[in-house]
Amino acid sequence: MNKSIYVFILITFSLLTAKAQKVGLVMSGGGAKGLAHIGVLKALEENEIPIDYVVGTSMGGIIAGAYAAGLSPYQIEDIVVSKEFMGWITGQLEDGYNYQYSKKEDYPSFIRFNVSLDSAYGFMLNSSIASDLSLNFALAELFAQASAISKNNFDSLFVPLRVVAADIFTQTDVVLSKGILSDALRATQTVPFFYHPIKVDNKYLFDGGVYNNFPIDVMQKDFNPDVVIGSNVATKVYEEYPYDEDEKLISKSLLYMLLDKSDPARVPEGGVYIQPNLSLYTAFDFKYAKSLIDSGYRQTLRQIESIKKKIPARNTCESVAIARNIFNSKARPWIIEDVKLNRFNSKQKRYLNRIFLNGKRPLYFSDVKKGYFKLVSEDYFKNVYPGITYDTARDEFNFILSRRPQNNFQVDFGGVIATRSFSTIFLGLNYFYFNRALIHSSLNFYAGSFLKSAEIKYRMDLPNFGQFYIEPQATFNAWDYLEGKDVVIDKFSPTVLDRIDRKMGASIGFPLGRHYKAVVNGFYLNNSDRYINTDVLTSLDTLDNLRLNGIRTGISLSTGTLNRKQYASEGKSYSFSADWFSVKENFIPGSTSVLNQEINKSRSWIRARIMLEQYFKSGIYSSGYLIDGVFSNQPLFTNYQGSVISAPAFNPLQDSKTILLQNFRAFNYVAAGWRNVFAVRNKLDFRLEAYLFKPFEAIVKGQNQEGVLDDSFNKIFLSGTAGMVYHSSVGPISLSVNYYDDPENQLGVLLHVGFLLYNKTSLE
């Protein structure tokens, strides 16, 4: 059937029903519970109840907008039950658009304070809990065609639409009837302090539920239908005070205070009031999308006979499908003629244009999407806002990227509290400057009895030659392994080792496609290790001092999509590095050494390392592997202890870097392990892990404290852990039993809160 026949059928149907009842559907806000509106739509369409107008607030506005844009209830359902939708809600970047190039080192921070040092902004509304990067682009992508077809007039959509937002300055609701559809829908669900607000008609607008969560009055005033159907999902949070749950609910109290209540009495006489039973769900339960939709569907079917009596008019499924197809057939080709950059200066625009195919125009939609996610993968650009507009005069789309008030100064705070004496406080300071290039200056500090560390970096991102960065940096680490014993199991022998580790140099990084980053680096290193050669330290002993100074150059290749920076359960991480070392060894013997004179030697070697980590998730169970391999021609140093300390280490468990595991260090080795993660309940995991470490040549102590390489085949060492991990807002809370095939640190129980993450040493 061709398009002309579709048009004829539609016109004929319209004439026959011109004097039929007009039905308006109003959908309230309610967060995740608003997904029940989809079920209401499904039931109404299946039973041929006409829907002539739609009005919505907050999530009700999103569903109303999607329906008005020509999406069927089943298409809307497919979207909200998808993995991509959960990513929009949680702020995760879409699969395939995680740009490794912009990924920074993982630090033990769990909270970030954003501050603007630009005094030009006298008033800034820029605080938020949730990231809206993926959500904003998804809305622009989903609704650009409908905006183009309707020429930004909501009365010309598939179904006439009104969206309710709020102006918190004048404390009034705002009814949106024209403009860019995606902007209207983004505005109506901007819960204050949860999402960044956006400007519509030059006004910052927020969630419509603040002042009008059930806009029956808007439906009557703007459309005056014969019958109003009110679908309400907003109810009292609790009928009585939740004594047993108030502690965990108090953090969400602001949301409960801000959203207006829905009054069923607003539905006029002769109208229909639908309220699904959603008492088991909260406004945050998006993961139960399917059940929420079913609740709306079932409740509407319970009332369907009553609804049919009030609305005798019918609109067949076939006629609705024809009308929807005709509307959607007016979609325009996805060609983006230009990228418009708002509130950026000329030098900044030159930088940004290079992100979008080096200024090439026009663009395909896929080019715009790649450019957008490449840009926002960098922290500084997480506050830009995307939009897609249609120029009716030129018959073309344009992509608009608007600069919202930027937070160019960030303060990170974190650390770890543990039952062993490596509790640490972390402070990170970040400053951004954007003009011809993007400059990111960072300074971080670790402070604790086990570790004191400072690192300064100055990264300059340049869009030339396909984009690259130059990053000078300096790192200072001081480790004290004389850490005492495990407070739970009295098995840990103290390790006498003071390490001072310094490096200074620069890295040059560049992307290899979307998923890989290559880095070329060169560093000057200056290390000092002080240790004893016996198991017991007396007050009269002096320590051996092994000093290394020289250069290190190398190249690395990495990719990663792990879902957490520690205790991951999904994603993968691959890395490969090759380095050349040339150092001078200066050994000054202490009282426990068999040597009695200072030794100076030049050492050089090449080392290659590969690390692979990946998880496979199925329901509540996730399994994964870890593989680590090192291949080098590194020589032995003057004595055994110095050789072991300077050898590459396999660190499979969370506390491995806090212990000198002599059996898990070698110049050449392969190691592998399997990780099992069981999701006991939301955010609570049980982990069971086991590993094998096989040195090709184990470093063993000779008769005169020298290091000896032992290539015995039976040198295989085991390690493993079992424990519970709760992923809290301040980082993981973990209680575990850890085992190492090591005589000094064999078995231990560890409880820690926060991240066990550290700056890399000069030899790592």
Solvent accessible surface area in square Angstrom, and as a share of the most:
residue,aa,sasa,rsa
1,M,144,0.64
2,N,90,0.46
3,K,112,0.47
4,S,75,0.48
5,I,75,0.38
6,Y,60,0.23
7,V,55,0.32
8,F,139,0.58
9,I,59,0.30
10,L,53,0.27
11,I,95,0.48
12,T,53,0.31
13,F,51,0.21
14,S,56,0.36
15,L,132,0.66
16,L,145,0.72
17,T,37,0.22
18,A,64,0.50
19,K,205,0.87
20,A,35,0.27
21,Q,52,0.23
22,K,74,0.31
23,V,0,0.00
24,G,0,0.00
25,L,0,0.00
26,V,0,0.00
27,M,1,0.00
28,S,0,0.00
29,G,0,0.00
30,G,5,0.05
31,G,19,0.18
32,A,0,0.00
33,K,22,0.09
34,G,0,0.00
35,L,0,0.00
36,A,0,0.00
37,H,0,0.00
38,I,0,0.00
39,G,0,0.00
40,V,0,0.00
41,L,0,0.00
42,K,18,0.08
43,A,0,0.00
44,L,0,0.00
45,E,29,0.13
46,E,68,0.30
47,N,32,0.16
48,E,54,0.24
49,I,4,0.02
50,P,9,0.06
51,I,14,0.07
52,D,32,0.17
53,Y,38,0.15
54,V,0,0.00
55,V,0,0.00
56,G,0,0.00
57,T,0,0.00
58,S,7,0.04
59,M,17,0.08
60,G,0,0.00
61,G,0,0.00
62,I,24,0.12
63,I,2,0.01
64,A,0,0.00
65,G,0,0.00
66,A,6,0.05
67,Y,6,0.02
68,A,0,0.00
69,A,10,0.08
70,G,1,0.01
71,L,35,0.17
72,S,19,0.12
73,P,1,0.00
74,Y,110,0.42
75,Q,85,0.38
76,I,4,0.02
77,E,11,0.05
78,D,95,0.49
79,I,39,0.20
80,V,7,0.04
81,V,69,0.40
82,S,30,0.19
83,K,140,0.59
84,E,78,0.35
85,F,12,0.05
86,M,60,0.27
87,G,10,0.09
88,W,31,0.11
89,I,32,0.16
90,T,75,0.44
91,G,14,0.14
92,Q,115,0.51
93,L,36,0.18
94,E,43,0.19
95,D,93,0.48
96,G,29,0.27
97,Y,30,0.11
98,N,48,0.25
99,Y,14,0.05
100,Q,16,0.07
101,Y,7,0.03
102,S,9,0.06
103,K,85,0.36
104,K,60,0.25
105,E,84,0.38
106,D,63,0.33
107,Y,47,0.18
108,P,3,0.02
109,S,22,0.14
110,F,69,0.29
111,I,74,0.38
112,R,99,0.36
113,F,106,0.44
114,N,76,0.39
115,V,65,0.37
116,S,27,0.18
117,L,104,0.52
118,D,62,0.32
119,S,113,0.73
120,A,84,0.65
121,Y,55,0.21
122,G,82,0.79
123,F,126,0.52
124,M,52,0.23
125,L,45,0.22
126,N,14,0.07
127,S,72,0.47
128,S,39,0.25
129,I,133,0.67
130,A,26,0.20
131,S,43,0.28
132,D,1,0.01
133,L,6,0.03
134,S,2,0.01
135,L,10,0.05
136,N,3,0.01
137,F,2,0.01
138,A,6,0.05
139,L,8,0.04
140,A,2,0.02
141,E,56,0.25
142,L,61,0.31
143,F,3,0.01
144,A,4,0.03
145,Q,29,0.13
146,A,5,0.04
147,S,7,0.04
148,A,6,0.05
149,I,31,0.15
150,S,4,0.03
151,K,143,0.61
152,N,51,0.26
153,N,64,0.33
154,F,1,0.01
155,D,69,0.36
156,S,55,0.36
157,L,11,0.05
158,F,37,0.15
159,V,8,0.05
160,P,32,0.20
161,L,0,0.00
162,R,20,0.07
163,V,0,0.00
164,V,0,0.00
165,A,0,0.00
166,A,0,0.00
167,D,9,0.05
168,I,53,0.27
169,F,113,0.47
170,T,86,0.50
171,Q,128,0.57
172,T,67,0.39
173,D,52,0.27
174,V,33,0.19
175,V,58,0.33
176,L,10,0.05
177,S,40,0.26
178,K,143,0.61
179,G,28,0.27
180,I,41,0.21
181,L,1,0.00
182,S,6,0.04
183,D,22,0.11
184,A,3,0.02
185,L,0,0.00
186,R,1,0.00
187,A,0,0.00
188,T,0,0.00
189,Q,20,0.09
190,T,0,0.00
191,V,20,0.11
192,P,9,0.06
193,F,107,0.45
194,F,33,0.14
195,Y,23,0.09
196,H,23,0.10
197,P,6,0.03
198,I,3,0.01
199,K,96,0.41
200,V,18,0.10
201,D,118,0.61
202,N,125,0.64
203,K,107,0.45
204,Y,38,0.15
205,L,2,0.01
206,F,7,0.03
207,D,0,0.00
208,G,0,0.00
209,G,0,0.00
210,V,23,0.13
211,Y,69,0.26
212,N,6,0.03
213,N,0,0.00
214,F,0,0.00
215,P,0,0.00
216,I,1,0.01
217,D,72,0.38
218,V,8,0.05
219,M,0,0.00
220,Q,74,0.33
221,K,176,0.74
222,D,55,0.29
223,F,29,0.12
224,N,119,0.61
225,P,15,0.09
226,D,94,0.49
227,V,8,0.04
228,V,4,0.02
229,I,0,0.00
230,G,0,0.00
231,S,0,0.00
232,N,3,0.01
233,V,2,0.01
234,A,16,0.13
235,T,65,0.38
236,K,132,0.56
237,V,73,0.42
238,Y,85,0.32
239,E,144,0.64
240,E,145,0.65
241,Y,126,0.48
242,P,29,0.18
243,Y,168,0.64
244,D,145,0.75
245,E,62,0.28
246,D,37,0.19
247,E,145,0.65
248,K,137,0.58
249,L,25,0.12
250,I,117,0.59
251,S,93,0.60
252,K,67,0.28
253,S,36,0.23
254,L,62,0.31
255,L,11,0.05
256,Y,52,0.20
257,M,147,0.65
258,L,42,0.21
259,L,29,0.15
260,D,42,0.22
261,K,130,0.55
262,S,15,0.10
263,D,66,0.34
264,P,66,0.41
265,A,84,0.65
266,R,87,0.32
267,V,20,0.12
268,P,41,0.26
269,E,181,0.81
270,G,46,0.44
271,G,8,0.08
272,V,7,0.04
273,Y,62,0.24
274,I,0,0.00
275,Q,61,0.27
276,P,5,0.03
277,N,110,0.57
278,L,13,0.06
279,S,95,0.61
280,L,158,0.79
281,Y,44,0.17
282,T,54,0.31
283,A,16,0.13
284,F,66,0.27
285,D,26,0.13
286,F,25,0.10
287,K,114,0.48
288,Y,96,0.36
289,A,5,0.04
290,K,113,0.48
291,S,44,0.29
292,L,0,0.00
293,I,0,0.00
294,D,42,0.22
295,S,9,0.06
296,G,0,0.00
297,Y,53,0.20
298,R,118,0.43
299,Q,33,0.15
300,T,0,0.00
301,L,66,0.33
302,R,157,0.57
303,Q,41,0.18
304,I,15,0.08
305,E,109,0.49
306,S,56,0.36
307,I,1,0.00
308,K,56,0.24
309,K,169,0.72
310,K,85,0.36
311,I,0,0.00
312,P,91,0.57
313,A,22,0.17
314,R,87,0.32
315,N,33,0.17
316,T,52,0.30
317,C,60,0.36
318,E,118,0.53
319,S,13,0.08
320,V,18,0.11
321,A,44,0.34
322,I,27,0.13
323,A,21,0.16
324,R,19,0.07
325,N,78,0.40
326,I,13,0.07
327,F,16,0.07
328,N,59,0.30
329,S,64,0.41
330,K,98,0.42
331,A,46,0.35
332,R,92,0.34
333,P,92,0.58
334,W,75,0.26
335,I,62,0.31
336,I,0,0.00
337,E,63,0.28
338,D,48,0.25
339,V,9,0.05
340,K,89,0.38
341,L,15,0.08
342,N,64,0.33
343,R,130,0.47
344,F,15,0.06
345,N,73,0.37
346,S,77,0.50
347,K,75,0.32
348,Q,9,0.04
349,K,74,0.32
350,R,123,0.45
351,Y,5,0.02
352,L,0,0.00
353,N,45,0.23
354,R,94,0.34
355,I,11,0.06
356,F,1,0.01
357,L,79,0.39
358,N,95,0.49
359,G,33,0.32
360,K,128,0.54
361,R,64,0.23
362,P,68,0.43
363,L,2,0.01
364,Y,143,0.55
365,F,28,0.12
366,S,55,0.35
367,D,28,0.14
368,V,0,0.00
369,K,21,0.09
370,K,78,0.33
371,G,2,0.02
372,Y,0,0.00
373,F,2,0.01
374,K,60,0.25
375,L,5,0.03
376,V,0,0.00
377,S,17,0.11
378,E,11,0.05
379,D,35,0.18
380,Y,11,0.04
381,F,3,0.01
382,K,76,0.32
383,N,10,0.05
384,V,1,0.00
385,Y,23,0.09
386,P,2,0.01
387,G,6,0.06
388,I,3,0.01
389,T,29,0.17
390,Y,35,0.13
391,D,46,0.24
392,T,72,0.42
393,A,100,0.78
394,R,176,0.64
395,D,74,0.38
396,E,29,0.13
397,F,2,0.01
398,N,14,0.07
399,F,0,0.00
400,I,38,0.19
401,L,0,0.00
402,S,26,0.17
403,R,40,0.14
404,R,18,0.07
405,P,10,0.06
406,Q,9,0.04
407,N,23,0.12
408,N,23,0.12
409,F,49,0.20
410,Q,11,0.05
411,V,32,0.19
412,D,13,0.07
413,F,86,0.36
414,G,4,0.04
415,G,7,0.07
416,V,6,0.03
417,I,125,0.63
418,A,17,0.13
419,T,36,0.21
420,R,9,0.03
421,S,51,0.33
422,F,0,0.00
423,S,43,0.28
424,T,8,0.05
425,I,105,0.53
426,F,3,0.01
427,L,66,0.33
428,G,4,0.03
429,L,54,0.27
430,N,15,0.08
431,Y,82,0.31
432,F,3,0.01
433,Y,113,0.43
434,F,10,0.04
435,N,33,0.17
436,R,147,0.54
437,A,15,0.12
438,L,2,0.01
439,I,35,0.18
440,H,20,0.09
441,S,34,0.22
442,S,21,0.13
443,L,57,0.28
444,N,8,0.04
445,F,80,0.33
446,Y,6,0.02
447,A,57,0.44
448,G,18,0.17
449,S,79,0.51
450,F,3,0.01
451,L,1,0.00
452,K,112,0.47
453,S,6,0.04
454,A,31,0.24
455,E,11,0.05
456,I,95,0.48
457,K,26,0.11
458,Y,90,0.34
459,R,6,0.02
460,M,53,0.23
461,D,4,0.02
462,L,44,0.22
463,P,11,0.07
464,N,56,0.29
465,F,192,0.80
466,G,50,0.48
467,Q,20,0.09
468,F,39,0.16
469,Y,7,0.03
470,I,53,0.27
471,E,20,0.09
472,P,50,0.32
473,Q,21,0.09
474,A,31,0.24
475,T,5,0.03
476,F,82,0.34
477,N,0,0.00
478,A,24,0.19
479,W,12,0.04
480,D,53,0.27
481,Y,10,0.04
482,L,90,0.45
483,E,29,0.13
484,G,34,0.33
485,K,117,0.49
486,D,6,0.03
487,V,107,0.61
488,V,83,0.47
489,I,42,0.21
490,D,105,0.54
491,K,129,0.55
492,F,10,0.04
493,S,51,0.33
494,P,59,0.37
495,T,16,0.09
496,V,20,0.11
497,L,2,0.01
498,D,47,0.24
499,R,24,0.09
500,I,57,0.29
501,D,4,0.02
502,R,93,0.34
503,K,22,0.09
504,M,121,0.54
505,G,22,0.21
506,A,37,0.29
507,S,9,0.06
508,I,77,0.39
509,G,0,0.00
510,F,67,0.28
511,P,32,0.20
512,L,83,0.41
513,G,61,0.59
514,R,76,0.28
515,H,76,0.34
516,Y,83,0.32
517,K,23,0.10
518,A,4,0.03
519,V,20,0.11
520,V,65,0.37
521,N,25,0.13
522,G,27,0.26
523,F,21,0.09
524,Y,99,0.38
525,L,0,0.00
526,N,50,0.26
527,N,3,0.01
528,S,15,0.10
529,D,2,0.01
530,R,97,0.35
531,Y,0,0.00
532,I,7,0.04
533,N,13,0.07
534,T,69,0.40
535,D,126,0.65
536,V,106,0.61
537,L,72,0.36
538,T,73,0.42
539,S,116,0.75
540,L,159,0.79
541,D,39,0.20
542,T,80,0.47
543,L,33,0.17
544,D,0,0.00
545,N,22,0.11
546,L,2,0.01
547,R,110,0.40
548,L,1,0.01
549,N,50,0.26
550,G,12,0.12
551,I,77,0.39
552,R,23,0.08
553,T,58,0.34
554,G,14,0.14
555,I,81,0.41
556,S,32,0.20
557,L,65,0.32
558,S,27,0.18
559,T,7,0.04
560,G,11,0.11
561,T,59,0.34
562,L,50,0.25
563,N,65,0.33
564,R,73,0.27
565,K,69,0.29
566,Q,23,0.10
567,Y,25,0.09
568,A,5,0.04
569,S,9,0.06
570,E,63,0.28
571,G,25,0.24
572,K,67,0.28
573,S,35,0.23
574,Y,54,0.20
575,S,42,0.27
576,F,87,0.36
577,S,30,0.19
578,A,31,0.24
579,D,7,0.04
580,W,108,0.38
581,F,0,0.00
582,S,37,0.24
583,V,3,0.02
584,K,129,0.55
585,E,1,0.00
586,N,21,0.11
587,F,0,0.00
588,I,60,0.31
589,P,28,0.18
590,G,12,0.12
591,S,66,0.43
592,T,18,0.11
593,S,18,0.11
594,V,86,0.49
595,L,62,0.31
596,N,139,0.71
597,Q,125,0.55
598,E,96,0.43
599,I,39,0.20
600,N,101,0.52
601,K,106,0.45
602,S,92,0.59
603,R,34,0.12
604,S,63,0.41
605,W,5,0.02
606,I,101,0.51
607,R,12,0.04
608,A,28,0.22
609,R,40,0.15
610,I,67,0.34
611,M,71,0.32
612,L,46,0.23
613,E,25,0.11
614,Q,43,0.19
615,Y,13,0.05
616,F,102,0.43
617,K,99,0.42
618,S,83,0.54
619,G,63,0.60
620,I,121,0.62
621,Y,72,0.27
622,S,2,0.01
623,S,12,0.08
624,G,0,0.00
625,Y,46,0.17
626,L,9,0.05
627,I,66,0.34
628,D,1,0.00
629,G,3,0.03
630,V,0,0.00
631,F,95,0.40
632,S,20,0.13
633,N,100,0.52
634,Q,10,0.04
635,P,39,0.25
636,L,47,0.23
637,F,10,0.04
638,T,27,0.15
639,N,5,0.03
640,Y,17,0.07
641,Q,20,0.09
642,G,1,0.01
643,S,1,0.00
644,V,0,0.00
645,I,2,0.01
646,S,3,0.02
647,A,6,0.04
648,P,9,0.05
649,A,15,0.12
650,F,3,0.01
651,N,50,0.26
652,P,6,0.04
653,L,11,0.05
654,Q,27,0.12
655,D,0,0.00
656,S,1,0.01
657,K,69,0.29
658,T,0,0.00
659,I,7,0.03
660,L,3,0.01
661,L,5,0.02
662,Q,44,0.19
663,N,40,0.21
664,F,1,0.00
665,R,29,0.11
666,A,0,0.00
667,F,6,0.03
668,N,27,0.14
669,Y,0,0.00
670,V,57,0.32
671,A,4,0.03
672,A,47,0.36
673,G,12,0.12
674,W,114,0.40
675,R,27,0.10
676,N,30,0.15
677,V,4,0.02
678,F,76,0.32
679,A,32,0.25
680,V,83,0.48
681,R,174,0.64
682,N,104,0.53
683,K,105,0.44
684,L,41,0.20
685,D,8,0.04
686,F,65,0.27
687,R,9,0.03
688,L,84,0.42
689,E,16,0.07
690,A,65,0.50
691,Y,4,0.02
692,L,96,0.48
693,F,0,0.00
694,K,38,0.16
695,P,2,0.01
696,F,84,0.35
697,E,64,0.29
698,A,8,0.07
699,I,13,0.07
700,V,44,0.25
701,K,102,0.43
702,G,17,0.16
703,Q,180,0.80
704,N,99,0.51
705,Q,26,0.12
706,E,64,0.29
707,G,10,0.10
708,V,60,0.34
709,L,71,0.35
710,D,36,0.19
711,D,107,0.55
712,S,42,0.27
713,F,172,0.72
714,N,122,0.63
715,K,56,0.24
716,I,77,0.39
717,F,27,0.11
718,L,84,0.42
719,S,5,0.03
720,G,13,0.13
721,T,17,0.10
722,A,35,0.27
723,G,12,0.11
724,M,70,0.31
725,V,3,0.01
726,Y,89,0.34
727,H,22,0.10
728,S,27,0.18
729,S,100,0.65
730,V,57,0.33
731,G,5,0.05
732,P,4,0.02
733,I,61,0.31
734,S,1,0.01
735,L,94,0.47
736,S,6,0.04
737,V,70,0.40
738,N,4,0.02
739,Y,77,0.29
740,Y,2,0.01
741,D,42,0.22
742,D,6,0.03
743,P,116,0.73
744,E,46,0.21
745,N,3,0.01
746,Q,88,0.39
747,L,69,0.34
748,G,2,0.02
749,V,22,0.13
750,L,0,0.00
751,L,73,0.36
752,H,1,0.00
753,V,49,0.28
754,G,1,0.01
755,F,24,0.10
756,L,10,0.05
757,L,33,0.16
758,Y,21,0.08
759,N,8,0.04
760,K,104,0.44
761,T,21,0.12
762,S,1,0.01
763,L,17,0.09
764,E,65,0.29
